[in-house]
Each structure stands twice: as C-alpha cells, then as structure tokens.
Amino acid sequence: MEQNIFARDVQSFRPVVLALITSLVLIVADWQHSDWFDSLRSVTRGTLDPIYVFASYPVLSGDWLSEQAQSEDVLRRENAAFKAERLQNNVRLQKLAELSAENTRLRGLLNTPLIIDGRMMISEIIGTDPDPLRHILVINRGDVDGLFVGQMVLDDKGVVGQVLDVFSHSARILLISDKENAISVRIERTGMRGITAGTGDSGRLSLQYVPKTADVKVGDRVFTSGLGERFPAGYPVGVVFAVQREGNTEFADIAIKPSSQLEGGHHVILLFSAPLAKEQPHNESHLKNDESGSPSQSSLSPQLGMGYAAQ
C-alpha cells in the first residue's frame, strides 16, 4: 500500500525548514551587506575553479578535435582544387604556346616573300591520304570556296603541289614529292628547262631528261617555267643538291631539295592566279627602239607569269 507523503512526521521536515530559513537569512544579509561575504565568495570561487576547468576539458577537446578535422578536410579540398587549377593552367599554357607558334606560321604565310600574281587563300591541313605510298594532303577548303582541280598550292617558301580532288568543303592536294607528280621547271642561273618529278621522298625531287653535258651545278635554284599551262612561271621549286653524270644513260641524275615544307606544315596557300602566262622566249626581232634609239625596257625583259622579268 502506497504511503502518503503528507502523513509523515513533522520532525522529518525540520532540516528542510531550517535550510530554507538559513538561505533566506543569507540572501537578505548579502543583499543588505554584500561586503560581508566577499572573502567567502572568493574562497568558494577559488575552490570551485579547478573543477570548472576540469569539467570543461571534454568540451574543449571535442571542439579542438572538430576544428582540426575540419581544417584538415578543408586543406585537402583546397589542395585538390589547387592541383586541378594548376593542371588547367598548364593545359592553357600548352595551348597558348601552340597558338603562338601557329600565329607565327600564319604571319609567315601572310608575309611570304613570294611575288603572288592573283588572289590567294590560306587553308588548314586537316588530314593525309591513308595510302602511305602516296603524298597527298587533305585541306579544309573546297568547292564552296572556289577551288578547282589543278590549282596551284604554295607555302611561304615555294611550291607545295596542286589540287587533285575537290569536294564541297574539303580538297585533296597532290604534293610535288608524289611519284605521279611532275612540274615543268627552269634553272634560274642558265634558263635551261626541264621537268621535275616526285620520287616518293619528301626531301628529294628528280630533274629528268637533262643531258650529262648540261650546265647544272649544285646550288642552282629551280623555278616553275610556266610551260604546260598548269603552274604560273617563277615560283620556287627547289635547289639542286646532287648531280651525277656517271652511268650508261645519256641523262644526268640530278637531285633537288624542295623549297617548300612538305612535312610538318599546318597551312598552305591556294593561288587563284590570273590567266596563265607562259615564259616567253627572247626574240631580238621584237626589240623596239625608243625615240633615243635605245631598246625599250619592256622589250629587253620578257615577262613571266609572276609579273617580273626573267633574269
């Protein structure tokens, strides 16, 4: 049976009543005369202070550990972000270096020392022929840009080749080093004409059907002649670097190093030339005297398709 708390003896409440009365007396005394208890209050606080400090250790330790964990996590994330940013910057620097090199190449094309007679268009090389035995490039210009089969292709150094096939937005270029390509040329020093043919080697062309007795030397520069009505006259083809006159054949074996960059280039020039002008032979009967009796300048200098006089 449950015991009623109010049924207890009155004597059992005396400690509680005494404590309440004492508390009230102390509160009133402290309120009226607070300086009486300053020393007691100081002693009590000094006694309890270590307990407060000790009790706060778990909380402080937890906060410190939490901050350390958060700081380490933040550092990891920041480190990963910095690594990613550095990688992106390195990629950007590589791209900028490539763009700078490409800009230099384009400036070289635009500032080519070649004398170009007619309109020109710069095109980017976007591929090569899958046949390793053929020297054929693919460019990003086509029929919509006005390209045509047989069109002359240059770079800033000389003749690259000619347009082989034309599609809507692309075209194939047959390089001068291809075995199936041949160009009518002349030697600058002597004016002797010949035909250069590709050998399948991008660093070597062959000057064909030149007699062994012909005046051809290493270092002779070779230009297009304009004969054959394919290429305008006067564009650099290459330089003679080997002449061999031994053997049983009646022709000399003459090797030419191409002037153009057939390997490693990124852009080419498409030439939209004026109507082809052949290289005119020198004819003294056409010389006309001016009023002073001297031949006119135009008659002394037969013009090439390039628009400058033959040397």
C-alpha positions as CSV (number, residue, x, y, z in Angstrom):
1,M,0.0,0.0,0.0
2,E,1.4,3.4,-1.0
3,Q,2.4,5.7,1.8
4,N,1.1,9.2,1.8
5,I,3.9,11.7,2.0
6,F,1.8,14.1,3.9
7,A,1.3,11.5,6.6
8,R,5.0,11.8,7.6
9,D,6.1,13.0,11.0
10,V,6.6,16.8,11.3
11,Q,10.0,16.2,12.7
12,S,11.3,15.0,9.3
13,F,10.7,18.4,7.7
14,R,12.8,20.3,10.2
15,P,16.1,20.1,8.3
16,V,14.4,21.4,5.2
17,V,12.7,24.3,7.0
18,L,16.0,25.1,8.7
19,A,17.8,25.2,5.4
20,L,15.2,27.5,3.8
21,I,15.3,29.9,6.8
22,T,19.1,29.9,6.7
23,S,19.1,30.6,2.9
24,L,16.7,33.4,3.3
25,V,18.7,35.0,6.1
26,L,21.9,34.7,4.0
27,I,20.2,36.2,0.9
28,V,18.9,39.2,2.9
29,A,22.2,39.7,4.6
30,D,24.1,39.5,1.3
31,W,21.7,42.0,-0.2
32,Q,22.0,44.4,2.7
33,H,25.7,43.9,3.4
34,S,27.3,42.3,0.3
35,D,30.9,43.2,1.5
36,W,30.5,40.7,4.4
37,F,30.6,37.8,2.1
38,D,33.3,38.9,-0.4
39,S,36.1,36.9,1.2
40,L,33.9,33.8,1.5
41,R,32.8,34.3,-2.1
42,S,36.4,34.5,-3.3
43,V,37.4,31.4,-1.4
44,T,34.5,29.5,-2.8
45,R,35.3,30.5,-6.4
46,G,38.9,29.6,-6.0
47,T,37.9,26.2,-4.7
48,L,35.5,25.5,-7.5
49,D,37.6,27.0,-10.3
50,P,39.7,23.8,-10.9
51,I,36.5,21.8,-11.0
52,Y,35.1,24.1,-13.7
53,V,38.3,23.9,-15.7
54,F,38.5,20.1,-15.4
55,A,34.8,19.8,-16.4
56,S,35.4,22.0,-19.5
57,Y,38.2,19.8,-20.9
58,P,35.9,17.3,-22.7
59,V,34.0,20.1,-24.3
60,L,37.2,22.0,-25.3
61,S,38.9,18.8,-26.5
62,G,35.9,18.0,-28.6
63,D,35.8,21.4,-30.2
64,W,39.5,21.3,-30.8
65,L,39.4,17.9,-32.5
66,S,36.4,19.0,-34.5
67,E,38.3,22.1,-35.7
68,Q,41.3,20.0,-36.6
69,A,39.3,17.6,-38.6
70,Q,37.5,20.4,-40.4
71,S,40.8,22.2,-41.0
72,E,42.4,19.0,-42.4
73,D,39.4,18.4,-44.6
74,V,39.4,22.0,-45.9
75,L,43.1,21.7,-46.6
76,R,42.6,18.5,-48.6
77,R,39.9,20.1,-50.6
78,E,41.9,23.3,-51.2
79,N,44.9,21.2,-52.2
80,A,42.9,19.2,-54.6
81,A,41.4,22.4,-56.1
82,F,44.9,23.9,-56.4
83,K,46.2,20.8,-58.2
84,A,43.2,20.9,-60.6
85,E,43.7,24.6,-61.2
86,R,47.5,24.1,-61.9
87,L,46.7,21.3,-64.3
88,Q,44.2,23.5,-66.1
89,N,46.8,26.3,-66.3
90,N,49.4,24.0,-67.7
91,V,47.0,22.9,-70.4
92,R,46.2,26.5,-71.1
93,L,49.9,27.4,-71.4
94,Q,50.5,24.5,-73.8
95,K,47.5,25.7,-75.9
96,L,48.9,29.3,-75.8
97,A,52.3,28.0,-76.9
98,E,50.7,26.2,-79.8
99,L,48.6,29.2,-80.7
100,S,51.7,31.4,-80.6
101,A,53.5,29.0,-82.9
102,E,50.5,28.8,-85.3
103,N,50.3,32.6,-85.3
104,T,54.0,32.8,-86.3
105,R,53.4,30.3,-89.1
106,L,50.3,32.3,-90.3
107,R,52.4,35.5,-90.2
108,G,55.0,33.8,-92.3
109,L,52.4,32.8,-94.9
110,L,50.9,36.3,-95.0
111,N,54.3,37.9,-95.2
112,T,55.6,35.5,-97.8
113,P,58.4,36.9,-99.9
114,L,57.0,35.2,-103.0
115,I,55.5,37.6,-105.6
116,I,52.0,36.3,-106.0
117,D,50.1,37.3,-109.1
118,G,46.4,36.9,-108.3
119,R,44.2,36.2,-105.3
120,M,45.3,33.8,-102.6
121,M,43.5,31.9,-99.8
122,I,45.0,30.3,-96.7
123,S,43.8,26.8,-95.9
124,E,44.5,24.5,-93.0
125,I,45.8,21.0,-93.4
126,I,43.3,18.6,-91.7
127,G,44.5,15.1,-92.8
128,T,46.6,12.9,-95.0
129,D,45.8,10.2,-97.5
130,P,45.6,6.7,-95.9
131,D,47.8,5.2,-98.6
132,P,51.4,5.5,-97.2
133,L,52.9,5.4,-100.7
134,R,51.0,8.5,-101.8
135,H,52.0,12.0,-100.8
136,I,48.5,13.6,-100.6
137,L,47.2,16.0,-98.0
138,V,43.6,17.0,-97.2
139,I,42.7,20.7,-96.6
140,N,39.6,22.4,-95.2
141,R,38.7,24.3,-98.4
142,G,36.5,23.0,-101.1
143,D,34.1,23.7,-104.0
144,V,32.2,26.3,-101.9
145,D,35.5,28.3,-101.7
146,G,36.0,28.2,-105.4
147,L,38.8,25.6,-105.5
148,F,39.4,23.7,-108.8
149,V,41.4,20.7,-109.9
150,G,44.9,21.6,-110.9
151,Q,45.0,24.7,-108.7
152,M,48.5,25.6,-107.5
153,V,49.3,25.2,-103.8
154,L,52.2,27.1,-102.1
155,D,53.6,27.8,-98.7
156,D,55.8,30.7,-97.7
157,K,58.9,29.0,-99.2
158,G,57.7,27.7,-102.6
159,V,55.5,25.2,-104.5
160,V,53.8,22.5,-102.4
161,G,51.7,20.8,-105.1
162,Q,48.4,21.1,-106.8
163,V,44.7,20.4,-106.1
164,L,43.9,16.8,-107.0
165,D,40.2,16.4,-106.0
166,V,37.7,19.0,-104.9
167,F,34.7,18.3,-102.6
168,S,32.1,20.6,-101.1
169,H,34.1,21.6,-98.0
170,S,37.5,19.9,-98.5
171,A,40.0,19.0,-101.1
172,R,43.0,16.7,-101.7
173,I,46.4,18.1,-102.6
174,L,49.0,16.1,-104.6
175,L,52.4,17.1,-103.3
176,I,55.3,17.7,-105.7
177,S,57.1,14.8,-104.0
178,D,54.5,12.2,-105.1
179,K,55.7,9.8,-107.8
180,E,52.8,10.7,-110.0
181,N,53.5,14.4,-110.0
182,A,55.7,16.3,-112.5
183,I,56.3,20.0,-113.0
184,S,57.8,22.0,-115.9
185,V,60.7,24.0,-114.5
186,R,63.7,26.1,-115.4
187,I,67.1,26.6,-113.8
188,E,67.4,30.3,-112.7
189,R,71.2,30.6,-113.5
190,T,71.1,29.3,-117.1
191,G,67.4,29.4,-118.0
192,M,67.6,25.7,-119.0
193,R,64.2,24.0,-118.9
194,G,63.4,20.6,-117.6
195,I,60.8,18.5,-115.7
196,T,61.0,17.7,-112.0
197,A,59.3,14.5,-110.8
198,G,58.4,13.3,-107.4
199,T,60.4,10.4,-106.0
200,G,58.3,9.4,-103.1
201,D,60.8,11.1,-100.8
202,S,59.6,14.4,-99.4
203,G,63.2,15.6,-99.3
204,R,64.1,14.8,-102.8
205,L,62.9,15.6,-106.3
206,S,64.4,14.4,-109.6
207,L,65.2,16.7,-112.5
208,Q,64.7,14.5,-115.5
209,Y,65.8,14.4,-119.1
210,V,68.8,16.7,-118.6
211,P,71.8,15.7,-120.8
212,K,75.0,14.9,-119.0
213,T,76.7,17.8,-120.8
214,A,74.1,20.3,-119.5
215,D,75.4,23.2,-117.3
216,V,73.8,22.2,-114.0
217,K,75.6,22.7,-110.7
218,V,74.9,22.1,-107.0
219,G,73.2,25.1,-105.6
220,D,71.3,26.0,-108.7
221,R,67.8,27.3,-107.9
222,V,64.9,25.8,-109.8
223,F,61.6,27.7,-110.5
224,T,58.4,26.8,-112.4
225,S,58.7,27.7,-116.1
226,G,55.0,28.2,-116.9
227,L,55.2,25.7,-119.7
228,G,52.4,23.1,-119.8
229,E,49.9,25.8,-118.7
230,R,49.4,24.3,-115.2
231,F,51.6,26.4,-113.0
232,P,52.5,30.1,-113.4
233,A,56.1,30.8,-114.1
234,G,58.6,32.0,-111.5
235,Y,57.7,30.1,-108.3
236,P,60.5,28.4,-106.3
237,V,60.5,24.6,-106.6
238,G,63.8,23.7,-105.0
239,V,67.6,23.8,-105.1
240,V,70.0,21.3,-106.8
241,F,71.9,19.4,-104.1
242,A,73.4,16.5,-106.1
243,V,74.5,16.0,-109.8
244,Q,75.7,12.6,-111.0
245,R,76.9,12.1,-114.6
246,E,78.1,8.6,-114.3
247,G,76.3,5.6,-115.8
248,N,75.3,4.3,-119.1
249,T,72.3,6.6,-119.6
250,E,72.5,9.8,-121.7
251,F,70.9,11.8,-119.0
252,A,72.3,13.1,-115.7
253,D,70.9,12.1,-112.3
254,I,70.0,15.4,-110.7
255,A,68.5,15.7,-107.2
256,I,66.6,18.7,-106.0
257,K,65.7,19.6,-102.4
258,P,62.2,21.1,-102.3
259,S,61.9,24.7,-101.2
260,S,58.6,24.2,-99.5
261,Q,57.9,22.5,-96.2
262,L,56.3,19.2,-97.3
263,E,56.3,17.7,-93.9
264,G,55.2,19.3,-90.6
265,G,53.4,22.2,-92.1
266,H,49.9,23.2,-90.9
267,H,48.7,25.7,-93.5
268,V,49.1,26.2,-97.2
269,I,48.3,29.0,-99.7
270,L,45.8,28.4,-102.6
271,L,46.6,30.6,-105.6
272,F,43.8,32.0,-107.7
273,S,46.1,33.3,-110.4
274,A,45.4,35.5,-113.4
275,P,45.3,33.7,-116.8
276,L,48.5,31.7,-117.1
277,A,51.3,33.5,-118.8
278,K,53.9,31.3,-120.4
279,E,57.6,32.2,-120.2
280,Q,58.2,34.0,-123.5
281,P,61.4,33.2,-125.4
282,H,63.8,36.1,-126.0
283,N,63.3,37.4,-129.6
284,E,65.5,40.1,-130.8
285,S,63.2,41.0,-133.7
286,H,60.7,42.2,-131.1
287,L,63.1,44.8,-129.7
288,K,61.9,48.3,-130.5
289,N,64.0,51.4,-130.3
290,D,62.5,54.4,-128.5
291,E,63.0,57.9,-129.6
292,S,66.6,58.0,-128.3
293,G,67.4,54.9,-130.3
294,S,67.8,52.5,-127.3
295,P,65.7,49.4,-126.8
296,S,62.6,49.8,-124.6
297,Q,62.8,48.3,-121.1
298,S,59.7,46.1,-121.7
299,S,61.3,44.5,-124.8
300,L,64.5,43.7,-123.1
301,S,62.8,42.0,-120.2
302,P,60.5,39.2,-121.2
303,Q,57.8,38.9,-118.6
304,L,57.0,35.8,-116.6
305,G,53.6,34.8,-115.2
306,M,54.9,36.0,-111.9
307,G,54.9,39.6,-113.1
308,Y,58.6,40.1,-113.0
309,A,61.4,39.9,-115.6
310,A,63.5,36.8,-116.3
311,Q,67.0,37.1,-115.0
